[in-house]
Amino acid sequence: MTESGPGAPQAAPGAAEPGLSPFSALTGTFTSPANTFAGLVRRPTWWLPLLLWLIGVTAVVYVSTPKIDMERTYREMFESRAAKTGQAMSDQQIRELVARSEKTPLKASLQSLPVVALMFFFVALVLWGGARAFGSEARFGQVAAVWSHANLPNLVGVLVAIPILASLPEASESQFSIQKALKSNVGAFLPPDAPAFLASVASSADLFSLAALALLAVGMKKLPQMPSGAAVGVPVVLWSLYVLGKAALAAVFLG
């Protein structure tokens, strides 16, 4: 017996299994993930979720840029470092940094596009390498299809965040405080003086990110010759390394 995607027609005996349309794959990721990922592995498609992700992230950057006070951001960062290292930045140096980093919302959002696209393909490449290391015969396109659709919960989080960010007064937040605007992670409830390492780890305990991680494990299990344990272990280990690496950098730069 073969698996078919939600709403997909049954293939005739001996015929190739039908694929999923890009739009049915979007809805199927939430309503019937196992069948949908099986269909995506048979006939990979990833352009639509990638396009939506690019649009969503650039929209968040566009909306949030005028809400961030860069001078406050730099002062918070360097005051934290000064308390740890004793090395402080002068007001003039901070003002020069602010002047160099100022961007219009349009410029900031356009500059984020290649970065977001590169990160998408980098994650897909790392997942593909992990799958191949454990004996899977998956093609890169199959892994990209799984990853792009497993990431859809994060897209939902982005869409929820947009009106929340839009409602904030201009220049009312730092780059650190604005990350707490959407109360979907544990870090959003920590006090401002929480250690940077702890705050970073807690911010990764996010409802949308954990949902994406769970979907990724379901999808990885559908890859050809992928052991079930590795299908769960590869994304969990890679995500854990990312969380710890991000937290270590936060501890170094923010104290």
PyRosetta script that sets phi, psi and omega in degrees:
from pyrosetta import init, pose_from_sequence

init()
pose = pose_from_sequence("MTESGPGAPQAAPGAAEPGLSPFSALTGTFTSPANTFAGLVRRPTWWLPLLLWLIGVTAVVYVSTPKIDMERTYREMFESRAAKTGQAMSDQQIRELVARSEKTPLKASLQSLPVVALMFFFVALVLWGGARAFGSEARFGQVAAVWSHANLPNLVGVLVAIPILASLPEASESQFSIQKALKSNVGAFLPPDAPAFLASVASSADLFSLAALALLAVGMKKLPQMPSGAAVGVPVVLWSLYVLGKAALAAVFLG")
pose.set_psi(1, 138.0)
pose.set_omega(1, -179.9)
pose.set_phi(2, -108.5)
pose.set_psi(2, 154.9)
pose.set_omega(2, 178.1)
pose.set_phi(3, -91.6)
pose.set_psi(3, 141.3)
pose.set_omega(3, 173.9)
pose.set_phi(4, -125.8)
pose.set_psi(4, 155.2)
pose.set_omega(4, -178.2)
pose.set_phi(5, -72.4)
pose.set_psi(5, 166.6)
pose.set_omega(5, -179.0)
pose.set_phi(6, -62.2)
pose.set_psi(6, 123.3)
pose.set_omega(6, 177.3)
pose.set_phi(7, 79.7)
pose.set_psi(7, 1.4)
pose.set_omega(7, -178.3)
pose.set_phi(8, -79.3)
pose.set_psi(8, 143.3)
pose.set_omega(8, 178.8)
pose.set_phi(9, -70.2)
pose.set_psi(9, 150.5)
pose.set_omega(9, 178.6)
pose.set_phi(10, -74.2)
pose.set_psi(10, 135.9)
pose.set_omega(10, 178.7)
pose.set_phi(11, -77.4)
pose.set_psi(11, 146.5)
pose.set_omega(11, 175.3)
pose.set_phi(12, -69.2)
pose.set_psi(12, 153.6)
pose.set_omega(12, 179.1)
pose.set_phi(13, -53.7)
pose.set_psi(13, 128.8)
pose.set_omega(13, 178.8)
pose.set_phi(14, 86.1)
pose.set_psi(14, -10.0)
pose.set_omega(14, -179.4)
pose.set_phi(15, -88.6)
pose.set_psi(15, 160.2)
pose.set_omega(15, 178.1)
pose.set_phi(16, -67.5)
pose.set_psi(16, 145.1)
pose.set_omega(16, 177.4)
pose.set_phi(17, -63.2)
pose.set_psi(17, 138.4)
pose.set_omega(17, 178.9)
pose.set_phi(18, -69.9)
pose.set_psi(18, 150.2)
pose.set_omega(18, 175.6)
pose.set_phi(19, -91.3)
pose.set_psi(19, -178.0)
pose.set_omega(19, 178.4)
pose.set_phi(20, -104.7)
pose.set_psi(20, 145.4)
pose.set_omega(20, 171.4)
pose.set_phi(21, -73.0)
pose.set_psi(21, 152.6)
pose.set_omega(21, 179.8)
pose.set_phi(22, -56.0)
pose.set_psi(22, -34.2)
pose.set_omega(22, -177.3)
pose.set_phi(23, -77.9)
pose.set_psi(23, -38.4)
pose.set_omega(23, 177.2)
pose.set_phi(24, -68.6)
pose.set_psi(24, -28.7)
pose.set_omega(24, 176.7)
pose.set_phi(25, -66.3)
pose.set_psi(25, -34.8)
pose.set_omega(25, 178.2)
pose.set_phi(26, -61.2)
pose.set_psi(26, -51.9)
pose.set_omega(26, -178.7)
pose.set_phi(27, -70.2)
pose.set_psi(27, -37.5)
pose.set_omega(27, -178.6)
pose.set_phi(28, -65.0)
pose.set_psi(28, -26.7)
pose.set_omega(28, 177.7)
pose.set_phi(29, -58.9)
pose.set_psi(29, -33.2)
pose.set_omega(29, -179.3)
pose.set_phi(30, -94.3)
pose.set_psi(30, -32.0)
pose.set_omega(30, -175.1)
pose.set_phi(31, -92.5)
pose.set_psi(31, -30.1)
pose.set_omega(31, -178.9)
pose.set_phi(32, -151.0)
pose.set_psi(32, 69.3)
pose.set_omega(32, -170.9)
pose.set_phi(33, -61.2)
pose.set_psi(33, -42.1)
pose.set_omega(33, -177.0)
pose.set_phi(34, -61.8)
pose.set_psi(34, -48.3)
pose.set_omega(34, 179.0)
pose.set_phi(35, -65.7)
pose.set_psi(35, -37.5)
pose.set_omega(35, -178.9)
pose.set_phi(36, -66.3)
pose.set_psi(36, -44.8)
pose.set_omega(36, 178.9)
pose.set_phi(37, -65.8)
pose.set_psi(37, -35.2)
pose.set_omega(37, 175.7)
pose.set_phi(38, -61.7)
pose.set_psi(38, -43.0)
pose.set_omega(38, 177.7)
pose.set_phi(39, -65.7)
pose.set_psi(39, -36.9)
pose.set_omega(39, 179.3)
pose.set_phi(40, -68.4)
pose.set_psi(40, -33.7)
pose.set_omega(40, 177.2)
pose.set_phi(41, -69.0)
pose.set_psi(41, -37.0)
pose.set_omega(41, 177.7)
pose.set_phi(42, -66.4)
pose.set_psi(42, -46.6)
pose.set_omega(42, -178.7)
pose.set_phi(43, -132.3)
pose.set_psi(43, 87.7)
pose.set_omega(43, -173.1)
pose.set_phi(44, -65.5)
pose.set_psi(44, 139.3)
pose.set_omega(44, 170.0)
pose.set_phi(45, -147.1)
pose.set_psi(45, 133.6)
pose.set_omega(45, -177.3)
pose.set_phi(46, -141.4)
pose.set_psi(46, -1.5)
pose.set_omega(46, -173.8)
pose.set_phi(47, -66.7)
pose.set_psi(47, -37.5)
pose.set_omega(47, -175.8)
pose.set_phi(48, -69.0)
pose.set_psi(48, -49.7)
pose.set_omega(48, 177.5)
pose.set_phi(49, -63.4)
pose.set_psi(49, -32.8)
pose.set_omega(49, 176.2)
pose.set_phi(50, -65.1)
pose.set_psi(50, -45.0)
pose.set_omega(50, 178.9)
pose.set_phi(51, -60.1)
pose.set_psi(51, -45.1)
pose.set_omega(51, 179.3)
pose.set_phi(52, -64.4)
pose.set_psi(52, -36.9)
pose.set_omega(52, 178.7)
pose.set_phi(53, -65.2)
pose.set_psi(53, -43.7)
pose.set_omega(53, 178.4)
pose.set_phi(54, -62.0)
pose.set_psi(54, -44.1)
pose.set_omega(54, 179.2)
pose.set_phi(55, -63.6)
pose.set_psi(55, -44.7)
pose.set_omega(55, -178.1)
pose.set_phi(56, -63.1)
pose.set_psi(56, -46.6)
pose.set_omega(56, -177.8)
pose.set_phi(57, -67.3)
pose.set_psi(57, -43.3)
pose.set_omega(57, 179.2)
pose.set_phi(58, -64.7)
pose.set_psi(58, -33.0)
pose.set_omega(58, 176.5)
pose.set_phi(59, -65.9)
pose.set_psi(59, -41.2)
pose.set_omega(59, 177.3)
pose.set_phi(60, -62.6)
pose.set_psi(60, -43.7)
pose.set_omega(60, 178.6)
pose.set_phi(61, -62.1)
pose.set_psi(61, -43.2)
pose.set_omega(61, -179.2)
pose.set_phi(62, -62.1)
pose.set_psi(62, -43.6)
pose.set_omega(62, -177.1)
pose.set_phi(63, -73.5)
pose.set_psi(63, -37.8)
pose.set_omega(63, -172.8)
pose.set_phi(64, -84.0)
pose.set_psi(64, -23.6)
pose.set_omega(64, -175.9)
pose.set_phi(65, -54.4)
pose.set_psi(65, -49.5)
pose.set_omega(65, -179.8)
pose.set_phi(66, -71.2)
pose.set_psi(66, -9.5)
pose.set_omega(66, 179.9)
pose.set_phi(67, -85.9)
pose.set_psi(67, -10.9)
pose.set_omega(67, -174.1)
pose.set_phi(68, -98.3)
pose.set_psi(68, 127.8)
pose.set_omega(68, 174.2)
pose.set_phi(69, -91.9)
pose.set_psi(69, 103.4)
pose.set_omega(69, -174.9)
pose.set_phi(70, -68.1)
pose.set_psi(70, -32.8)
pose.set_omega(70, 178.1)
pose.set_phi(71, -64.9)
pose.set_psi(71, -42.7)
pose.set_omega(71, 176.5)
pose.set_phi(72, -62.7)
pose.set_psi(72, -39.1)
pose.set_omega(72, 179.8)
pose.set_phi(73, -60.7)
pose.set_psi(73, -50.0)
pose.set_omega(73, -178.8)
pose.set_phi(74, -65.7)
pose.set_psi(74, -38.2)
pose.set_omega(74, -179.7)
pose.set_phi(75, -64.1)
pose.set_psi(75, -43.9)
pose.set_omega(75, 178.7)
pose.set_phi(76, -61.2)
pose.set_psi(76, -42.8)
pose.set_omega(76, -177.0)
pose.set_phi(77, -66.7)
pose.set_psi(77, -46.9)
pose.set_omega(77, -176.1)
pose.set_phi(78, -75.8)
pose.set_psi(78, -29.1)
pose.set_omega(78, 174.4)
pose.set_phi(79, -66.5)
pose.set_psi(79, -38.4)
pose.set_omega(79, 177.6)
pose.set_phi(80, -65.8)
pose.set_psi(80, -42.6)
pose.set_omega(80, 178.9)
pose.set_phi(81, -67.9)
pose.set_psi(81, -36.5)
pose.set_omega(81, 180.0)
pose.set_phi(82, -64.4)
pose.set_psi(82, -37.4)
pose.set_omega(82, 178.7)
pose.set_phi(83, -65.7)
pose.set_psi(83, -25.1)
pose.set_omega(83, -177.7)
pose.set_phi(84, -93.0)
pose.set_psi(84, -39.5)
pose.set_omega(84, -173.0)
pose.set_phi(85, -110.1)
pose.set_psi(85, -17.3)
pose.set_omega(85, -176.3)
pose.set_phi(86, 83.2)
pose.set_psi(86, -0.6)
pose.set_omega(86, -179.9)
pose.set_phi(87, -98.0)
pose.set_psi(87, 118.2)
pose.set_omega(87, -176.4)
pose.set_phi(88, -111.4)
pose.set_psi(88, 160.7)
pose.set_omega(88, 175.8)
pose.set_phi(89, -106.6)
pose.set_psi(89, 140.0)
pose.set_omega(89, 177.9)
pose.set_phi(90, -75.5)
pose.set_psi(90, 161.9)
pose.set_omega(90, 177.3)
pose.set_phi(91, -58.4)
pose.set_psi(91, -39.3)
pose.set_omega(91, -179.4)
pose.set_phi(92, -63.9)
pose.set_psi(92, -42.9)
pose.set_omega(92, 179.2)
pose.set_phi(93, -63.5)
pose.set_psi(93, -39.2)
pose.set_omega(93, 178.9)
pose.set_phi(94, -66.1)
pose.set_psi(94, -42.2)
pose.set_omega(94, 178.9)
pose.set_phi(95, -63.9)
pose.set_psi(95, -36.0)
pose.set_omega(95, 177.7)
pose.set_phi(96, -66.8)
pose.set_psi(96, -39.6)
pose.set_omega(96, 176.5)
pose.set_phi(97, -63.1)
pose.set_psi(97, -42.1)
pose.set_omega(97, 179.2)
pose.set_phi(98, -62.1)
pose.set_psi(98, -43.6)
pose.set_omega(98, -179.2)
pose.set_phi(99, -62.5)
pose.set_psi(99, -38.8)
pose.set_omega(99, -179.2)
pose.set_phi(100, -73.1)
pose.set_psi(100, -27.7)
pose.set_omega(100, -174.3)
pose.set_phi(101, -95.4)
pose.set_psi(101, -6.5)
pose.set_omega(101, -178.1)
pose.set_phi(102, -65.8)
pose.set_psi(102, 133.1)
pose.set_omega(102, -180.0)
pose.set_phi(103, -140.9)
pose.set_psi(103, 149.1)
pose.set_omega(103, 171.9)
pose.set_phi(104, -74.2)
pose.set_psi(104, 157.0)
pose.set_omega(104, 177.4)
pose.set_phi(105, -55.5)
pose.set_psi(105, -39.6)
pose.set_omega(105, -179.2)
pose.set_phi(106, -66.1)
pose.set_psi(106, -44.6)
pose.set_omega(106, 179.8)
pose.set_phi(107, -63.8)
pose.set_psi(107, -43.1)
pose.set_omega(107, -179.9)
pose.set_phi(108, -62.6)
pose.set_psi(108, -43.3)
pose.set_omega(108, -178.3)
pose.set_phi(109, -68.7)
pose.set_psi(109, -38.8)
pose.set_omega(109, 178.9)
pose.set_phi(110, -67.8)
pose.set_psi(110, -37.8)
pose.set_omega(110, 179.1)
pose.set_phi(111, -68.4)
pose.set_psi(111, -24.7)
pose.set_omega(111, 179.9)
pose.set_phi(112, -75.7)
pose.set_psi(112, -21.7)
pose.set_omega(112, -174.7)
pose.set_phi(113, -57.2)
pose.set_psi(113, -55.4)
pose.set_omega(113, -178.9)
pose.set_phi(114, -63.9)
pose.set_psi(114, -32.6)
pose.set_omega(114, 179.5)
pose.set_phi(115, -65.2)
pose.set_psi(115, -45.9)
pose.set_omega(115, -179.8)
pose.set_phi(116, -64.0)
pose.set_psi(116, -42.1)
pose.set_omega(116, 179.6)
pose.set_phi(117, -64.5)
pose.set_psi(117, -43.8)
pose.set_omega(117, 179.0)
pose.set_phi(118, -63.1)
pose.set_psi(118, -40.5)
pose.set_omega(118, 178.6)
pose.set_phi(119, -64.3)
pose.set_psi(119, -37.6)
pose.set_omega(119, 177.7)
pose.set_phi(120, -58.7)
pose.set_psi(120, -50.7)
pose.set_omega(120, -176.8)
pose.set_phi(121, -72.1)
pose.set_psi(121, -29.6)
pose.set_omega(121, 176.9)
pose.set_phi(122, -65.3)
pose.set_psi(122, -45.8)
pose.set_omega(122, 178.6)
pose.set_phi(123, -62.1)
pose.set_psi(123, -43.5)
pose.set_omega(123, 178.5)
pose.set_phi(124, -60.6)
pose.set_psi(124, -40.9)
pose.set_omega(124, -179.8)
pose.set_phi(125, -64.8)
pose.set_psi(125, -43.0)
pose.set_omega(125, 179.5)
pose.set_phi(126, -64.9)
pose.set_psi(126, -42.9)
pose.set_omega(126, 178.0)
pose.set_phi(127, -63.4)
pose.set_psi(127, -39.9)
pose.set_omega(127, 178.0)
pose.set_phi(128, -63.0)
pose.set_psi(128, -44.3)
pose.set_omega(128, 177.6)
pose.set_phi(129, -61.7)
pose.set_psi(129, -40.4)
pose.set_omega(129, 177.9)
pose.set_phi(130, -64.4)
pose.set_psi(130, -41.5)
pose.set_omega(130, 179.0)
pose.set_phi(131, -64.4)
pose.set_psi(131, -44.7)
pose.set_omega(131, 179.8)
pose.set_phi(132, -65.2)
pose.set_psi(132, -34.0)
pose.set_omega(132, 180.0)
pose.set_phi(133, -64.2)
pose.set_psi(133, -26.5)
pose.set_omega(133, 179.8)
pose.set_phi(134, -100.5)
pose.set_psi(134, 17.4)
pose.set_omega(134, 170.2)
pose.set_phi(135, 97.2)
pose.set_psi(135, 0.6)
pose.set_omega(135, 178.6)
pose.set_phi(136, -70.0)
pose.set_psi(136, 146.8)
pose.set_omega(136, 177.0)
pose.set_phi(137, -101.5)
pose.set_psi(137, 24.0)
pose.set_omega(137, -176.9)
pose.set_phi(138, -64.5)
pose.set_psi(138, 143.2)
pose.set_omega(138, 171.0)
pose.set_phi(139, -86.3)
pose.set_psi(139, 159.9)
pose.set_omega(139, -178.8)
pose.set_phi(140, -59.4)
pose.set_psi(140, -40.9)
pose.set_omega(140, -179.4)
pose.set_phi(141, -61.1)
pose.set_psi(141, -35.2)
pose.set_omega(141, 178.6)
pose.set_phi(142, -66.7)
pose.set_psi(142, -43.4)
pose.set_omega(142, 179.4)
pose.set_phi(143, -67.1)
pose.set_psi(143, -39.9)
pose.set_omega(143, 178.0)
pose.set_phi(144, -61.7)
pose.set_psi(144, -38.4)
pose.set_omega(144, 178.1)
pose.set_phi(145, -65.1)
pose.set_psi(145, -42.7)
pose.set_omega(145, 178.7)
pose.set_phi(146, -64.6)
pose.set_psi(146, -48.6)
pose.set_omega(146, -177.3)
pose.set_phi(147, -62.9)
pose.set_psi(147, -44.6)
pose.set_omega(147, -175.9)
pose.set_phi(148, -63.7)
pose.set_psi(148, -36.3)
pose.set_omega(148, -179.9)
pose.set_phi(149, -81.8)
pose.set_psi(149, -33.5)
pose.set_omega(149, 175.8)
pose.set_phi(150, -64.2)
pose.set_psi(150, -26.2)
pose.set_omega(150, -179.3)
pose.set_phi(151, -77.8)
pose.set_psi(151, -4.2)
pose.set_omega(151, -176.3)
pose.set_phi(152, -59.4)
pose.set_psi(152, -35.3)
pose.set_omega(152, 175.0)
pose.set_phi(153, -58.4)
pose.set_psi(153, -34.7)
pose.set_omega(153, 176.2)
pose.set_phi(154, -66.5)
pose.set_psi(154, -33.6)
pose.set_omega(154, 175.1)
pose.set_phi(155, -64.5)
pose.set_psi(155, -39.6)
pose.set_omega(155, 175.9)
pose.set_phi(156, -60.1)
pose.set_psi(156, -42.9)
pose.set_omega(156, 177.9)
pose.set_phi(157, -60.8)
pose.set_psi(157, -39.7)
pose.set_omega(157, 177.6)
pose.set_phi(158, -62.5)
pose.set_psi(158, -44.3)
pose.set_omega(158, -178.9)
pose.set_phi(159, -65.8)
pose.set_psi(159, -36.3)
pose.set_omega(159, 177.0)
pose.set_phi(160, -67.9)
pose.set_psi(160, -35.1)
pose.set_omega(160, -176.4)
pose.set_phi(161, -71.7)
pose.set_psi(161, -29.8)
pose.set_omega(161, -172.7)
pose.set_phi(162, -56.7)
pose.set_psi(162, -53.2)
pose.set_omega(162, -180.0)
pose.set_phi(163, -66.3)
pose.set_psi(163, -29.5)
pose.set_omega(163, 177.4)
pose.set_phi(164, -66.3)
pose.set_psi(164, -45.4)
pose.set_omega(164, 179.0)
pose.set_phi(165, -66.4)
pose.set_psi(165, -38.9)
pose.set_omega(165, -179.1)
pose.set_phi(166, -63.2)
pose.set_psi(166, -26.5)
pose.set_omega(166, -177.4)
pose.set_phi(167, -81.5)
pose.set_psi(167, -10.1)
pose.set_omega(167, -178.5)
pose.set_phi(168, -74.5)
pose.set_psi(168, 145.0)
pose.set_omega(168, 174.6)
pose.set_phi(169, -64.4)
pose.set_psi(169, 153.0)
pose.set_omega(169, 179.6)
pose.set_phi(170, -67.0)
pose.set_psi(170, 142.4)
pose.set_omega(170, 178.3)
pose.set_phi(171, 54.4)
pose.set_psi(171, 35.1)
pose.set_omega(171, -177.5)
pose.set_phi(172, -100.8)
pose.set_psi(172, -7.2)
pose.set_omega(172, -174.1)
pose.set_phi(173, -130.4)
pose.set_psi(173, 159.1)
pose.set_omega(173, 167.3)
pose.set_phi(174, -96.7)
pose.set_psi(174, 172.4)
pose.set_omega(174, 177.6)
pose.set_phi(175, -64.6)
pose.set_psi(175, -19.2)
pose.set_omega(175, -179.6)
pose.set_phi(176, -89.2)
pose.set_psi(176, -44.5)
pose.set_omega(176, -177.5)
pose.set_phi(177, -70.7)
pose.set_psi(177, -29.0)
pose.set_omega(177, -177.0)
pose.set_phi(178, -69.0)
pose.set_psi(178, -21.7)
pose.set_omega(178, 178.3)
pose.set_phi(179, -69.9)
pose.set_psi(179, -11.6)
pose.set_omega(179, 178.6)
pose.set_phi(180, -97.9)
pose.set_psi(180, 5.0)
pose.set_omega(180, -177.3)
pose.set_phi(181, -64.4)
pose.set_psi(181, -39.6)
pose.set_omega(181, 177.5)
pose.set_phi(182, -94.1)
pose.set_psi(182, 114.3)
pose.set_omega(182, -174.2)
pose.set_phi(183, -84.8)
pose.set_psi(183, 58.3)
pose.set_omega(183, -178.5)
pose.set_phi(184, -108.7)
pose.set_psi(184, 1.6)
pose.set_omega(184, -178.5)
pose.set_phi(185, -134.4)
pose.set_psi(185, 160.9)
pose.set_omega(185, -176.9)
pose.set_phi(186, -64.2)
pose.set_psi(186, -35.5)
pose.set_omega(186, -178.0)
pose.set_phi(187, -61.8)
pose.set_psi(187, -26.2)
pose.set_omega(187, -179.2)
pose.set_phi(188, -66.3)
pose.set_psi(188, -15.3)
pose.set_omega(188, -177.2)
pose.set_phi(189, -106.2)
pose.set_psi(189, 1.2)
pose.set_omega(189, 177.8)
pose.set_phi(190, -80.7)
pose.set_psi(190, 152.3)
pose.set_omega(190, 177.7)
pose.set_phi(191, -68.2)
pose.set_psi(191, 156.9)
pose.set_omega(191, -177.9)
pose.set_phi(192, -59.0)
pose.set_psi(192, -26.6)
pose.set_omega(192, -176.5)
pose.set_phi(193, -92.8)
pose.set_psi(193, 14.4)
pose.set_omega(193, 177.6)
pose.set_phi(194, -64.9)
pose.set_psi(194, 144.9)
pose.set_omega(194, 178.0)
pose.set_phi(195, -53.8)
pose.set_psi(195, 141.3)
pose.set_omega(195, -174.9)
pose.set_phi(196, -60.3)
pose.set_psi(196, -39.1)
pose.set_omega(196, -179.7)
pose.set_phi(197, -62.2)
pose.set_psi(197, -47.7)
pose.set_omega(197, -179.7)
pose.set_phi(198, -64.0)
pose.set_psi(198, -43.3)
pose.set_omega(198, -178.8)
pose.set_phi(199, -62.8)
pose.set_psi(199, -38.4)
pose.set_omega(199, -179.9)
pose.set_phi(200, -68.0)
pose.set_psi(200, -45.3)
pose.set_omega(200, 178.1)
pose.set_phi(201, -61.9)
pose.set_psi(201, -43.5)
pose.set_omega(201, -178.6)
pose.set_phi(202, -64.5)
pose.set_psi(202, -35.4)
pose.set_omega(202, 179.1)
pose.set_phi(203, -67.5)
pose.set_psi(203, -22.7)
pose.set_omega(203, 178.5)
pose.set_phi(204, -79.6)
pose.set_psi(204, -17.4)
pose.set_omega(204, 174.9)
pose.set_phi(205, -80.4)
pose.set_psi(205, 70.5)
pose.set_omega(205, -170.6)
pose.set_phi(206, -110.6)
pose.set_psi(206, 137.9)
pose.set_omega(206, -177.5)
pose.set_phi(207, -55.9)
pose.set_psi(207, -46.2)
pose.set_omega(207, -176.4)
pose.set_phi(208, -72.3)
pose.set_psi(208, -39.6)
pose.set_omega(208, 179.6)
pose.set_phi(209, -65.9)
pose.set_psi(209, -40.9)
pose.set_omega(209, 179.4)
pose.set_phi(210, -67.8)
pose.set_psi(210, -35.6)
pose.set_omega(210, 175.3)
pose.set_phi(211, -63.8)
pose.set_psi(211, -41.3)
pose.set_omega(211, 177.8)
pose.set_phi(212, -64.0)
pose.set_psi(212, -39.9)
pose.set_omega(212, 178.9)
pose.set_phi(213, -63.1)
pose.set_psi(213, -42.0)
pose.set_omega(213, 178.7)
pose.set_phi(214, -63.6)
pose.set_psi(214, -43.3)
pose.set_omega(214, 178.3)
pose.set_phi(215, -64.6)
pose.set_psi(215, -36.7)
pose.set_omega(215, 179.4)
pose.set_phi(216, -63.0)
pose.set_psi(216, -40.0)
pose.set_omega(216, 177.3)
pose.set_phi(217, -64.2)
pose.set_psi(217, -40.5)
pose.set_omega(217, 177.1)
pose.set_phi(218, -61.9)
pose.set_psi(218, -45.0)
pose.set_omega(218, -178.8)
pose.set_phi(219, -67.5)
pose.set_psi(219, -40.2)
pose.set_omega(219, -179.4)
pose.set_phi(220, -62.2)
pose.set_psi(220, -31.1)
pose.set_omega(220, 178.6)
pose.set_phi(221, -63.9)
pose.set_psi(221, -22.4)
pose.set_omega(221, -178.0)
pose.set_phi(222, -86.5)
pose.set_psi(222, -6.6)
pose.set_omega(222, 179.2)
pose.set_phi(223, -68.8)
pose.set_psi(223, 146.1)
pose.set_omega(223, -177.6)
pose.set_phi(224, -59.7)
pose.set_psi(224, 130.1)
pose.set_omega(224, 176.0)
pose.set_phi(225, 60.2)
pose.set_psi(225, 28.4)
pose.set_omega(225, -179.7)
pose.set_phi(226, -92.3)
pose.set_psi(226, 118.6)
pose.set_omega(226, 177.0)
pose.set_phi(227, -62.0)
pose.set_psi(227, 141.8)
pose.set_omega(227, -176.7)
pose.set_phi(228, -60.3)
pose.set_psi(228, -41.5)
pose.set_omega(228, -179.7)
pose.set_phi(229, -63.7)
pose.set_psi(229, -41.9)
pose.set_omega(229, 179.1)
pose.set_phi(230, -69.1)
pose.set_psi(230, -31.4)
pose.set_omega(230, 179.4)
pose.set_phi(231, -61.8)
pose.set_psi(231, -32.6)
pose.set_omega(231, 176.5)
pose.set_phi(232, -86.8)
pose.set_psi(232, -43.0)
pose.set_omega(232, -174.1)
pose.set_phi(233, -66.0)
pose.set_psi(233, -41.0)
pose.set_omega(233, -176.9)
pose.set_phi(234, -60.4)
pose.set_psi(234, -54.8)
pose.set_omega(234, 179.6)
pose.set_phi(235, -65.8)
pose.set_psi(235, -35.9)
pose.set_omega(235, -179.0)
pose.set_phi(236, -67.0)
pose.set_psi(236, -44.3)
pose.set_omega(236, 179.9)
pose.set_phi(237, -65.6)
pose.set_psi(237, -44.7)
pose.set_omega(237, 180.0)
pose.set_phi(238, -64.0)
pose.set_psi(238, -41.1)
pose.set_omega(238, 177.6)
pose.set_phi(239, -64.3)
pose.set_psi(239, -41.2)
pose.set_omega(239, 179.4)
pose.set_phi(240, -63.2)
pose.set_psi(240, -41.2)
pose.set_omega(240, 178.0)
pose.set_phi(241, -64.2)
pose.set_psi(241, -39.5)
pose.set_omega(241, 177.4)
pose.set_phi(242, -62.7)
pose.set_psi(242, -45.7)
pose.set_omega(242, -178.5)
pose.set_phi(243, -62.1)
pose.set_psi(243, -45.6)
pose.set_omega(243, -178.9)
pose.set_phi(244, -68.4)
pose.set_psi(244, -38.7)
pose.set_omega(244, 178.2)
pose.set_phi(245, -64.5)
pose.set_psi(245, -43.2)
pose.set_omega(245, 178.5)
pose.set_phi(246, -63.5)
pose.set_psi(246, -39.7)
pose.set_omega(246, -179.6)
pose.set_phi(247, -69.1)
pose.set_psi(247, -36.4)
pose.set_omega(247, 178.1)
pose.set_phi(248, -64.6)
pose.set_psi(248, -42.2)
pose.set_omega(248, 177.8)
pose.set_phi(249, -64.4)
pose.set_psi(249, -39.7)
pose.set_omega(249, 177.9)
pose.set_phi(250, -62.2)
pose.set_psi(250, -39.8)
pose.set_omega(250, 179.4)
pose.set_phi(251, -65.4)
pose.set_psi(251, -38.3)
pose.set_omega(251, -179.0)
pose.set_phi(252, -68.1)
pose.set_psi(252, -44.6)
pose.set_omega(252, -173.0)
pose.set_phi(253, -90.8)
pose.set_psi(253, -24.4)
pose.set_omega(253, -175.5)
pose.set_phi(254, -114.7)
pose.set_psi(254, -13.5)
pose.set_omega(254, 177.4)
pose.set_phi(255, 84.8)
pose.dump_pdb("model.pdb")
